[in-house]
């Protein structure tokens, strides 16, 4: 497409296009990374949102909540009300800025909320004092911790105080990350009438990894057999085998994981890439993007060198798209402005300004859809630090790094 559209442009205008851009989200974000890895000279700028890189890893992991239901809760899922209650409890515990509630979690990497120690969500007689219909028992509270932690080889999960599933590197028994605390589980932990509703892409993926069509749901149709909900009987160890198979089968899957950290050719071609990911993404865990970016840094050698051509922004409260992804329907988090046909006009403008004018983004001020709230999103690994004033206004924050570097300027 890139080659032919450039040829058409040259033929029509009698000269080459000045710039070429890629703007993609989810699978489009993964495609943007694949372009940078395999076709580094095709685009001057790449805008990649919530990229579906690490494909088999996170897709297999997307079935983990339903496996927890089957193995730990006897096949009885947590209800939507219970999931929302626990998510909102996490938000309330971790959204404080200057003693006030934001309504969404600003930094999930610092949130270690543990429902097994929260009497307000545990049912009366189960170590708690809640008489709500959506209260949970101790086993259900521990299951929630497992949903937040993500897939492991043996189905265990450490105390959130020890590990809240936000480690930069991953390995050993911990296979992949869970959704961040306060994020809706409507997609991955869903149920209806007490019956499990797994995300079908995840069950399809496991069927492909194990080369066993019966593991998928009945919607999976294959020449060798059809889905028969066999996933319901998978043990944690068998799920780990499927995860490993997904990595082994990358040549057969056209290397869909798209996780090669070597972006030197893209850098050398003069390309610029802007990566962004919502911290309340309910389908693709933002920790996976952090993991990949850190691997690129390790490969290139330093944040400074990587940031010359590849910059990363995390967006609190944002789902898999430009909307609220938290369990709090009133969160109203600031989001990148979706003006324009691309739906990502603000970030696209930032990218083009970087490519065409050399203005490298360090802080981007974003606004809630009703324009009542604003906040900065900061160049990773810097974070927004409150310095005084209204907690819902961008002017009350600086972007600060561990070295004390600060940026008070905002771009829109």
Rosetta blueprint (number, residue, H / E / L):
1 X L
2 X H
3 X H
4 X H
5 X H
6 X H
7 X H
8 X H
9 X H
10 X H
11 X H
12 X H
13 X H
14 X L
15 X L
16 X L
17 X L
18 X L
19 X L
20 X L
21 X E
22 X E
23 X E
24 X E
25 X E
26 X L
27 X H
28 X H
29 X H
30 X H
31 X H
32 X H
33 X H
34 X H
35 X H
36 X H
37 X H
38 X H
39 X L
40 X L
41 X L
42 X L
43 X L
44 X L
45 X E
46 X E
47 X E
48 X E
49 X E
50 X L
51 X L
52 X L
53 X L
54 X L
55 X H
56 X H
57 X H
58 X H
59 X H
60 X H
61 X H
62 X L
63 X L
64 X H
65 X H
66 X H
67 X H
68 X H
69 X H
70 X H
71 X H
72 X H
73 X L
74 X L
75 X L
76 X L
77 X L
78 X L
79 X L
80 X H
81 X H
82 X H
83 X H
84 X H
85 X H
86 X H
87 X H
88 X H
89 X H
90 X H
91 X H
92 X H
93 X H
94 X H
95 X L
96 X E
97 X E
98 X L
99 X L
100 X E
101 X E
102 X L
103 X L
104 X L
105 X L
106 X L
107 X L
108 X H
109 X H
110 X H
111 X L
112 X L
113 X L
114 X L
115 X H
116 X H
117 X H
118 X L
119 X L
120 X L
121 X L
122 X E
123 X E
124 X E
125 X L
126 X L
127 X L
128 X E
129 X L
130 X E
131 X L
132 X L
133 X L
134 X L
135 X L
136 X E
137 X L
138 X H
139 X H
140 X H
141 X H
142 X H
143 X H
144 X H
145 X H
146 X H
147 X H
148 X H
149 X H
150 X L
151 X L
152 X E
153 X L
154 X L
155 X L
156 X L
157 X L
158 X L
159 X L
160 X L
161 X L
162 X L
163 X L
164 X L
165 X L
166 X L
167 X L
168 X L
169 X L
170 X L
171 X L
172 X L
173 X L
174 X E
175 X L
176 X L
177 X L
178 X L
179 X L
180 X L
181 X L
182 X L
183 X E
184 X L
185 X L
186 X L
187 X L
188 X L
189 X L
190 X L
191 X E
192 X E
193 X L
194 X L
195 X E
196 X E
197 X L
198 X L
199 X L
200 X H
201 X H
202 X H
203 X H
204 X H
205 X H
206 X H
207 X H
208 X H
209 X H
210 X H
211 X L
212 X L
213 X H
214 X H
215 X H
216 X L
217 X L
218 X L
219 X L
220 X L
221 X L
222 X L
223 X L
224 X L
225 X L
226 X L
227 X L
228 X L
229 X L
230 X H
231 X H
232 X H
233 X H
234 X L
235 X L
236 X H
237 X H
238 X H
239 X H
240 X H
241 X H
242 X H
243 X H
244 X H
245 X H
246 X H
247 X H
248 X H
249 X H
250 X H
251 X H
252 X L
253 X L
254 X L
255 X L
256 X L
257 X L
258 X L
259 X L
260 X L
261 X L
262 X L
263 X L
264 X H
265 X H
266 X H
267 X H
268 X H
269 X L
270 X L
271 X L
272 X E
273 X E
274 X E
275 X E
276 X E
277 X E
278 X E
279 X L
280 X L
281 X L
282 X L
283 X L
284 X L
285 X L
286 X H
287 X H
288 X H
289 X H
290 X H
291 X H
292 X H
293 X H
294 X H
295 X H
296 X H
297 X H
298 X H
299 X H
300 X H
301 X L
302 X L
303 X H
304 X H
305 X H
306 X H
307 X L
308 X L
309 X L
310 X E
311 X E
312 X E
313 X E
314 X E
315 X E
316 X L
317 X L
318 X E
319 X L
320 X L
321 X L
322 X L
323 X L
324 X E
325 X L
326 X E
327 X L
328 X L
329 X L
330 X L
331 X L
332 X L
333 X L
334 X L
335 X E
336 X L
337 X L
338 X L
339 X L
340 X L
341 X L
342 X L
343 X L
344 X L
345 X H
346 X H
347 X H
348 X H
349 X H
350 X H
351 X H
352 X H
353 X H
354 X H
355 X H
356 X H
357 X H
358 X L
359 X L
360 X L
361 X L
362 X L
363 X E
364 X E
365 X E
366 X E
367 X E
368 X L
369 X L
370 X L
371 X L
372 X L
373 X L
374 X E
375 X E
376 X E
377 X E
378 X E
379 X E
380 X L
381 X L
382 X L
383 X E
384 X E
385 X E
386 X E
387 X L
388 X L
389 X L
390 X L
391 X L
392 X L
393 X L
394 X H
395 X H
396 X H
397 X E
398 X E
399 X E
400 X E
401 X L
402 X L
403 X L
404 X L
405 X L
406 X E
407 X E
408 X L
409 X L
410 X L
411 X E
412 X L
